[in-house]
Amino acid sequence: MSDTSVISEQSILVDVKDTYHVITLNRPDKLNSFNDEMHRALYAALEAADADESCRAILLTANGKGFCAGQDLGDRVKPSADAPPPDLTQTIGAYYNPLIRKLSSLTIPVVCAVNGVAAGAGANIAMACDIVVASEKAKFIQAFAKIGLVPDSGGTYFLPRLVGSARARGLALLGTPISAAQAQKWGMIWKTASAETFLEEATTMTQELSVGPTVGLGLIKQALIASEDNSLDEQLDLECDYQGQAGRTPDYLEGVTAFMEKRAPKYSGKA
């Protein structure tokens, strides 16, 4: 079954598969940059996926030449001599922060297929996903400093954790674009593939995750996130707790049984 639906005047496309959702950014004429409507539509699509019990993974991608150019600057009131500048505190608090929090809190895997330029918030939204597969033509740019701004959408959180402090400082302060190959080498993304195959590879990966042991995968995500702040002792205790939870799922029994019977497991994704 596949049910393709359009949310909010086609700024976001949602294709509902049997076990996963494909969410596509769809403002290609604007390099999929965000206006308020697209923010609301993407958040709604993530909420819908989270609420759908049959959805066990998400594939996030984009139409056109670019993945996402961040904020659509034309969607903000332009400051003038007799008008105040736009309230970016309101924009970040109302739209970008809830979006990143939603992505990070999802207990199902999120695969991101980056087709082209991912700039500003676009780069950071990709980093908020679990696994990023990028086209060889993709570039990642922390463009904020070029217009006097600070990386948002989790940029100052994700960058140093993924690439280290020195590289994070260079990328954020200089706004230097890096290729997909360099992003992979530095550990910012999972892998790079050809422009012809990257989406197919990301789709195959999403399909595989969507029929996996969903509860266990969610616990893995939560444990890795917690490890950023936990001590070793705290993390060992958390692993003990999560392993107990995973060991009580039907999928654990199925996985062990399938291994013993030398067959492929058939996971239900149920707790």
C-alpha positions as CSV (number, residue, x, y, z in Angstrom):
1,M,0.0,0.0,0.0
2,S,1.2,3.5,-0.8
3,D,-0.9,6.6,0.0
4,T,0.6,9.9,-1.3
5,S,-0.8,13.0,0.4
6,V,0.0,16.6,0.0
7,I,0.2,18.9,3.1
8,S,-0.1,22.6,3.1
9,E,-0.2,23.6,-0.6
10,Q,2.5,21.1,-1.6
11,S,5.4,22.6,0.5
12,I,5.7,19.2,2.0
13,L,4.8,15.9,0.3
14,V,4.1,12.7,2.4
15,D,4.1,9.3,0.8
16,V,2.8,6.7,3.3
17,K,4.2,3.3,2.7
18,D,3.3,0.1,4.5
19,T,5.9,0.5,7.3
20,Y,7.4,3.9,6.8
21,H,6.7,7.5,5.6
22,V,8.6,9.4,3.0
23,I,8.6,13.1,3.7
24,T,9.8,15.4,0.9
25,L,10.6,19.1,1.1
26,N,8.9,20.6,-1.9
27,R,9.8,24.3,-2.5
28,P,12.4,23.5,-5.2
29,D,12.2,27.0,-6.7
30,K,13.4,28.4,-3.4
31,L,15.9,25.6,-2.8
32,N,13.4,24.3,-0.2
33,S,14.1,27.2,2.1
34,F,11.7,27.5,5.0
35,N,8.8,29.9,5.2
36,D,6.3,29.7,8.1
37,E,3.9,27.5,6.1
38,M,6.6,24.9,5.3
39,H,7.6,24.8,9.0
40,R,4.1,24.0,10.0
41,A,3.7,21.4,7.3
42,L,6.9,19.6,8.1
43,Y,6.1,19.6,11.8
44,A,2.7,18.2,11.1
45,A,4.2,15.5,8.8
46,L,6.5,14.4,11.6
47,E,3.6,14.4,14.1
48,A,1.5,12.3,11.8
49,A,4.4,9.8,11.3
50,D,4.9,9.6,15.1
51,A,1.2,9.0,15.7
52,D,0.9,6.3,13.0
53,E,1.5,2.9,14.7
54,S,2.4,1.3,11.3
55,C,5.1,3.8,10.7
56,R,8.4,2.4,11.9
57,A,10.8,4.7,10.1
58,I,11.0,8.0,8.2
59,L,12.9,8.9,5.1
60,L,13.4,12.7,4.8
61,T,14.4,14.1,1.4
62,A,13.8,17.0,-1.0
63,N,12.9,17.8,-4.5
64,G,14.9,19.9,-6.9
65,K,18.6,20.7,-7.0
66,G,19.0,21.6,-3.3
67,F,18.1,19.9,0.0
68,C,17.4,23.0,2.0
69,A,18.8,26.5,2.0
70,G,17.6,27.2,5.5
71,Q,15.4,30.2,6.1
72,D,13.7,31.9,3.2
73,L,15.0,35.4,3.9
74,G,12.4,36.9,1.5
75,D,9.7,35.6,3.9
76,R,10.9,38.0,6.6
77,V,10.1,41.7,6.8
78,K,13.2,43.5,5.5
79,P,14.5,46.0,8.0
80,S,14.6,49.6,7.0
81,A,15.7,52.9,8.6
82,D,12.3,53.4,10.1
83,A,11.2,49.7,10.8
84,P,12.5,47.3,13.4
85,P,14.4,44.2,12.3
86,P,12.5,40.9,12.2
87,D,12.2,39.1,15.6
88,L,14.4,36.1,15.1
89,T,13.9,35.0,18.7
90,Q,10.3,34.5,17.9
91,T,11.1,32.6,14.7
92,I,13.6,30.3,16.3
93,G,11.4,29.7,19.4
94,A,8.2,29.1,17.4
95,Y,9.5,27.1,14.5
96,Y,13.1,25.8,14.4
97,N,13.5,24.7,18.0
98,P,10.2,22.7,18.1
99,L,11.2,21.1,14.7
100,I,14.6,20.0,16.0
101,R,13.2,18.8,19.3
102,K,10.6,16.7,17.4
103,L,13.2,15.1,15.1
104,S,15.5,14.3,18.1
105,S,12.7,12.9,20.2
106,L,11.3,10.5,17.6
107,T,11.8,6.9,18.8
108,I,11.7,5.5,15.2
109,P,14.8,5.8,12.9
110,V,15.0,8.9,10.6
111,V,17.1,8.5,7.4
112,C,17.9,11.7,5.6
113,A,18.7,11.7,1.8
114,V,20.5,14.9,0.9
115,N,20.4,15.7,-2.8
116,G,22.2,19.0,-3.0
117,V,23.1,22.1,-1.0
118,A,22.2,21.9,2.7
119,A,22.8,25.4,4.1
120,G,22.2,27.0,7.5
121,A,19.3,25.3,9.2
122,G,19.1,22.9,6.2
123,A,22.5,21.4,7.2
124,N,21.5,21.2,10.9
125,I,18.2,19.6,10.2
126,A,20.1,16.9,8.3
127,M,22.5,16.4,11.3
128,A,19.4,16.0,13.6
129,C,18.5,12.9,11.7
130,D,19.9,9.5,12.6
131,I,21.5,8.5,9.4
132,V,22.4,10.8,6.5
133,V,23.1,9.5,3.0
134,A,24.2,12.3,0.7
135,S,24.6,12.7,-3.1
136,E,28.2,13.2,-4.2
137,K,26.9,16.6,-5.5
138,A,25.7,17.7,-2.0
139,K,27.4,20.4,0.0
140,F,27.0,21.4,3.7
141,I,27.3,25.1,4.7
142,Q,27.1,26.8,8.0
143,A,26.1,30.1,6.3
144,F,25.0,32.0,9.4
145,A,28.2,34.0,10.0
146,K,28.1,35.3,6.4
147,I,25.0,37.4,7.4
148,G,26.0,38.1,11.0
149,L,24.0,35.4,12.7
150,V,24.7,32.4,15.0
151,P,24.1,28.8,13.9
152,D,20.7,27.7,15.1
153,S,18.6,24.5,14.7
154,G,21.1,22.7,16.9
155,G,24.1,23.6,14.9
156,T,26.2,24.6,17.9
157,Y,25.1,21.3,19.5
158,F,25.5,18.8,16.7
159,L,28.6,20.1,15.0
160,P,31.2,19.8,17.8
161,R,29.8,16.4,18.7
162,L,30.1,15.1,15.2
163,V,33.2,16.7,13.8
164,G,35.1,17.9,16.9
165,S,35.6,21.4,18.4
166,A,38.3,22.6,16.0
167,R,36.4,21.7,12.8
168,A,33.1,23.0,14.3
169,R,34.7,26.4,15.0
170,G,36.2,26.6,11.5
171,L,32.9,25.6,9.8
172,A,30.8,28.0,11.9
173,L,33.1,31.0,11.9
174,L,34.2,30.8,8.3
175,G,31.0,29.5,6.7
176,T,33.2,27.4,4.4
177,P,31.2,24.9,2.3
178,I,32.3,21.3,2.5
179,S,31.6,18.5,0.1
180,A,29.6,15.4,0.9
181,A,32.8,13.4,0.7
182,Q,34.5,15.7,3.2
183,A,31.5,15.6,5.5
184,Q,31.7,11.8,5.4
185,K,35.4,11.8,6.1
186,W,34.9,14.1,9.1
187,G,32.0,12.0,10.5
188,M,29.3,14.5,9.9
189,I,27.3,12.1,7.8
190,W,27.0,8.3,7.4
191,K,27.9,7.9,3.7
192,T,28.1,9.5,0.2
193,A,26.8,7.8,-2.9
194,S,26.5,8.8,-6.5
195,A,23.8,11.2,-7.6
196,E,22.1,8.3,-9.4
197,T,22.0,5.9,-6.5
198,F,22.0,7.9,-3.2
199,L,18.2,8.0,-2.9
200,E,17.8,4.3,-3.8
201,E,20.4,3.5,-1.1
202,A,18.6,5.7,1.5
203,T,15.3,4.1,0.6
204,T,16.6,0.6,0.9
205,M,18.1,1.6,4.3
206,T,14.8,3.0,5.5
207,Q,12.9,-0.1,4.3
208,E,15.3,-2.3,6.2
209,L,15.0,-0.2,9.4
210,S,11.2,-0.1,9.1
211,V,10.9,-3.9,9.4
212,G,13.5,-4.2,12.2
213,P,13.0,-4.5,16.0
214,T,11.4,-1.1,16.4
215,V,11.4,-1.0,20.2
216,G,15.1,-2.0,20.4
217,L,16.1,0.5,17.7
218,G,14.3,3.3,19.7
219,L,16.1,2.3,22.8
220,I,19.4,2.4,21.0
221,K,18.6,6.0,19.8
222,Q,17.7,7.1,23.4
223,A,20.8,5.5,24.8
224,L,23.1,7.2,22.3
225,I,21.5,10.6,23.0
226,A,21.8,10.1,26.8
227,S,25.5,9.2,26.4
228,E,26.3,12.8,25.5
229,D,25.7,13.9,29.1
230,N,26.0,10.7,31.2
231,S,29.0,9.5,33.1
232,L,30.2,6.0,32.4
233,D,28.4,4.7,35.5
234,E,25.2,6.4,34.5
235,Q,25.4,5.0,31.0
236,L,26.1,1.5,32.2
237,D,23.0,1.6,34.4
238,L,21.0,3.0,31.5
239,E,22.2,0.1,29.3
240,C,21.2,-2.4,31.9
241,D,17.7,-0.9,32.1
242,Y,17.3,-0.6,28.4
243,Q,18.6,-4.2,27.8
244,G,16.0,-5.4,30.2
245,Q,13.2,-3.6,28.3
246,A,14.5,-4.9,25.0
247,G,14.8,-8.4,26.3
248,R,11.1,-8.4,27.2
249,T,9.9,-7.6,23.7
250,P,8.5,-10.3,21.3
251,D,11.1,-9.1,18.7
252,Y,14.0,-10.3,21.0
253,L,12.5,-13.8,21.1
254,E,11.9,-13.7,17.4
255,G,15.5,-12.6,16.7
256,V,17.0,-15.4,18.8
257,T,14.6,-18.0,17.4
258,A,15.3,-16.9,13.8
259,F,19.1,-17.1,14.5
260,M,18.8,-20.6,15.9
261,E,16.6,-21.7,13.0
262,K,19.0,-20.1,10.5
263,R,16.2,-18.0,8.9
264,A,15.5,-14.3,8.4
265,P,13.6,-12.8,11.4
266,K,10.1,-11.4,11.0
267,Y,9.9,-8.5,13.5
268,S,6.6,-7.1,14.6
269,G,7.9,-3.9,16.1
270,K,5.6,-4.3,19.1
271,A,6.6,-3.8,22.7
